[in-house]
Structure formats: C-alpha cells, structure tokens
C-alpha cells in the first residue's frame, strides 16, 4: 500500500498545485483587474518545471508548490480545447452567421487570409519550407477570442462598432482553426508518396469521418437528449453532454483527426436544437476549468530564460507581430466602412496572438513538423503579445481620442429597436404558456421560452416557437437564455416550490427586472409579492372576474362599462395583495 501511495503521490500533488492556482491565484488576478488567461499562463511559467520547479534539488520544499511532471496534467488539460471547440460550434448557428456574414466572411475572412499570407512570406524568407511557413503564419495570424471578448464585455462594448468588428473577425478565425488543424495532420501524415496524393487521401478520410459523425449525430443526438430530458435529471443531462463531447472527440481521433474537430461538429449539430441553451449552461463551467488547466500547462512550457537570453529579439518580434496584424486589420476595417476610431481600436485589440496558437504549436511539435526549440520560442512571443492586450486596449482609446476628440472614449451602442428592448423570457409552455407565447407572437414581442418537458418543447418547435429545453431553477440556464439583457420574466408554471426557486435566483442577478408570475390563489399571490414579483396573477381571482364579465355582458350591460369595472376591480385586488404582503397580513381580499 505504501509503495502504491508513493508512486501515485506526484499525480495528486501536481493536481493540488493546479487546483490551488484556479482557487487562489486566478481570483487574485481578477481582483487586480487582469485576465484569468494571463493568470494561468503566468502561474504555469512560475510554478512549472522551467520556473521554480528547476530549483527543487536545491530547495526541496518547492516540491509542494510546483508541478513535478507536466504529463500528469496534459491529458486532462487538452480536454479544455475540446470543450472550447464544442462551445464554439454550439454558438455558431447558421442564422447567426448569416446575420453577420459581411463582417465574418468579408472582413474576418480577408483579415485571416491576408495576415496569414504576409506572415508566411516573412517566415519563408528566413529559410523555412513553404508548408511549414504556411502553418506558422496561419496560427500566428489568429487573435485571442478569450481575452478580447472578456475585455469588450467588461467595458460594455460587445454591441458597439468595435465590438461587432472584433466579434466578426474572431468568429472567422474560430472557423479557420479547424482547417489549420486538419492541414497540420495532413502534413504530419505525409510519410510516403507525393504530397498532393497524401493531401487528397487525408481530405477524403477526413470528409468520410466528418460525414459519419454528422450522420450518427443526426440519428442519435436528438433522441438521446429527448430520452434524458424526459427523466428531468440535471445530473443525467450533464453526464449525457460529457459523453457526447468526449465520444465524438474519440471518434474523430480514431479516424486520424483531432478530438477538437469531432467536438466542434457535435456542437454544430446541436446548435439548432431545443437543447442548445441547457447545453451552454452545462458546458461553460467545465470549459472554464479545463481551459484554465490547458493554459497552465502551456505556461509550463514557456521558458523565461528565452527572454533573458535575447530580450531585444523577443521584443522586436512581439512588436513586429502586433504592428503587422494591427495594420492589416485596421486597413481592412476602414475599407469595410468602419470609422477610423473603430478601425484603430479593432486593429490593436486583434494584433496580439491567440490561445489557439498554443494548440497548433503543440500539434506541430507532436507531429514532428517543427522542433521543440522553435515551438518554445513561438510560445514566448505569443504569450507576451497576449499579455499586452489590456494596455493595447487603453492605447486604442488614446489614439482614437486624438483622431476623433469629439467622441466619448467608450461610445454607447445605438439603442436597440423597441421590440428588442422589450424582449422577455417565458418560463413554461403548458396550457398557460401556450396562450402567452401566442399573444407575444401576435404583438411581435421577441421572447425566449423555456420548458422542462421535452414533449412540450418538441410541440413548440414544430409550431416555430422559440422555446428551449431546460430547468429554469438553474440561473446559469436562464443566463444562457439572455436573462442579463431581457426586460421581463413571465413565469407561467404553478408549482410553488419551483417558482420560488426561480424567483430567488433571478432576483439575485436582476433585482430591477419586471417579473410577472402565475399564482394559484390569493394566498399564493401574497407570497409571490413577498419574494419579489412585480405582478402576481391569481387563477381564482381571474376566474371570478371572467365569470362576472361574461354574466354582465350576457345580461345586457354595455361591454365598455363591464371591461372598465373589471379592470378597476383587478387593480383593487392587486393593491390589496401588495399591501397585505408588505404588512404580512393573511386576510383575503374581498371578492
């Protein structure tokens, strides 16, 4: 037993170091306003075998705070990239791509192609082959989705001109990651025969594998999630998602492709289904933690001695990379009609390197396309350029203020149309929810509906209603449905415990939100007012009002008078219920 413990102990000690980084170091980094990606990279450099770990023999106590064997974490960390690609596939619906096609396929596509061509020519001029130069140029042309989008979100600029331009380019680059990884795999397999034949064979194998995943996915995925959804178990849904992500990744790997490609295809297949929002909420925390592990392992491969050995060369390459990419991006943004302010800010934000460069770099080393020394050098240049993204964002503001001093540093996005201002979330698609969604459709008020019963969700989707499967008791699911931007929440379900759980989570995130909830009776309505609804609608009261309305109209009272008195009576009931809730009175309003 002791021998087994001593053999496995480094695995657990290394895991503790990484988890300690996630639990202690990254929150500290966030506290000082830095990006967690940079925190993981910095922690990996410091606590890895090339950092403090290199002093273990002289200072044995460092064993407890450094990673002894990077291979202990590498397998798990690589799953972070798999989850990231699945998440990207899940977000890339066809409708979303079409709505931004000019920025994605126009600006973004040209930016990637021209930047790749320029970098490849420069690298080829140093003596590398055309294929290796193309690979290096392609993954150096990418920009950091994780850091740039977080900075834009923190500044409230995701919907601004700069935010939309950056998002369009980043989306195009995310789409380009898959061909880059495939091209690397093709070159790595080029052991026998001419390159064109090898490329043709590899593309044929890849196409067959992807087609197989798509066919199996269309046949299996929706029925699988419908079966799991019918059990209404959040734990089983998590297990099913993990099975799909890793399973499709393994299928792709068995076909000679990357696991990330298989997960990406699975995400695309599920992007248009009713399970998309629930899957986004489930995958997000796994993606964050596993990506953190990935960045930590990348940081462990960065040798700070490279910087000390030749700091001027490193600095020149970092500045040259940013300047070249920023110039091309800004020029293209201007050509696509963006003002100089937006073009300059977009260029500086997208000038540094990308986290995907680490993925492509590692794959190139494992396939023997580049040596470890070159890979380490690229890691240093890319990491340092990414560390400069926050100051470059401030530099973009400064330059923009010189170019256009009349505009504010962070121009507010244009106000959305009235329909978007009034976008709502409707919880429940039972008999009440169906009526509510039909009226919203009639008045052209956009909404996102949620329902826990997969059969009802299927009915809604067949009726072309925007309803998704998911449990509204989980705030992460409601956030995936757009809770933070919605104007109203309508709860149509009647289960009191479920409604209480939903309202508690929503009020913590959006204390200002309009919430209208269904109540069984006046007692339930008072309870809902106590816990924070804007309006509660008791079924018993509404039934009595409708009964009185029908009777009065039938007895010959003018319809206008009847409706006015009904509205007045309803307002009195609401006022009494609110007052009773505030005073904690249990008296029932007089009917």
WOFEN-V463883 format. One line per field, one symbol per residue. phi: phi as a letter, one per 40 degrees, with the letter a starting at -180 (. if undefined). psi: psi as a letter, one per 30 degrees, with the letter a starting at -180 (. if undefined). burial: b if it has 9 or more other ideal C-beta (glycine too) atoms within 8 Angstrom, else e. A space follows every 10 residues. Layout:
# WOFEN-V463883
phi = ???
psi = ???
burial = ???
This chain:
# WOFEN-V463883
phi = .cccccccdd cccccccccc cccbccdccc dcgcccdccc cccccccccc bcccbcccbd ccdcbbccbd ccbccccccd cccccccccc cccccccccb dccccccccc dccccccccc cccccchccc cccccccccc ccbccccccc cccccgbccc dccccccccc ccccccdcdc cccccccccc bbgccdcccc cccccccccc cccccccccb cccccccccc cfbccccdcc cccccccccc cccccgbccc cccccccccc cccccdcccd cccdccdccc cdccccccdc ccccccccca cccccccccc cccccccccc ccccccgccd dccccccccc cccbcccccc cccccccgcb ccccccccdc cccccccccd cccccccccc cccbccccdb dcccccddcc dccbbbchbc cccccccccc cccfccabcb acccccccdc cccgccbbci ccccdccccc cgdcbccabb bbcbcccccd cccccccccb ccccbbbcbc accccdcccc chccabbccc cccccccccc cccccgcddc cccccccccc cccccccccc cccfccccdc c
psi = eeeeeeefee eeeeeeeeee eefeeeeeee egglkfeeee eeeeeeglff cfffgeeeif ffefglkejf fffeeeeffe eeeeeeeeee fileeeeefg eeeefdeeee eeeeeeeeee eeeeffflle eeeeeeeeff flljeeeeee eeeeghgegl eeeeeeeeee eeeeefeeee eeeeeeeffi fklleeeeee eeeeeeeeee eeeeeeeeee eeeefeeeef fhjeeeeeee eeeeeeeeee eeefggllee eeeeeeeeef eglfgeeeee eeeeeeeeee eeeeeeeeef fkjffeeeei eeeeeeeeee eeeeeeeeee eeeefggkle eeeeeeeeeg elalffeeee eeeeeffgel leeeeeeeee eeeeeeffee feeeeeeeee feeiffklei kklkklleee egklkjjkha eeeeeeeeee eeghjklklk kfjfeeeeee efghkikkkl jffjeeeeef fgefflflkj jflfjeeeee eeeeeefeei ffkkkkkkke aeeeeeeeee gglekkjkee eeeeeeeeee eeefggkkee eeeeeeeeee eeeeeeeeee eeghkgkkkk .
burial = eeeeeeeeeb eebbbebbeb bbeebbebbb eeebbbbbbb bbbbbbbbbb bbbeebeeee ebbeebbbeb ebbbeebbbb bbbbbbbbbb bbbeebbeeb bbbbebbbbb bbebbbbbbb bbbbeeeeee ebbbbbbbbb bbbbbbbbbb bbbeeebbeb bbbbbbbbbb bbbbbbbbeb bbbbbbbbbb eeeeeeebbe ebbebbebbb ebbbebbbee bbebbbebbb eeeeebbbeb bbebbbebbb bbbebbbbbb bbbbbbbbbb bebbbbbbbb bbbbebbebb bbbbbbbbbb bbebebbeee eeebeebbee bbbbbbbbbb bbbbebebeb bbbbbbbbbb bbbbbbbbbb bbbbbebebb eeeebbbbbb bbbbbbebbb ebbebbbebb bebbeebeeb eeeeeeeebe bbbbbbbbbb ebbbebbeeb eeeebbbbbb bbebebbbbb beeebebbbb bbebbbbbbb bbbeebebbb bbbeebebbb bbbbbbbebb eebebbbbbb bbebbbbbbe bebeebbbbb bbebbeebbe ebbeeeeeee ebbebbeebb ebbbebbbbb beeeeeeebe e
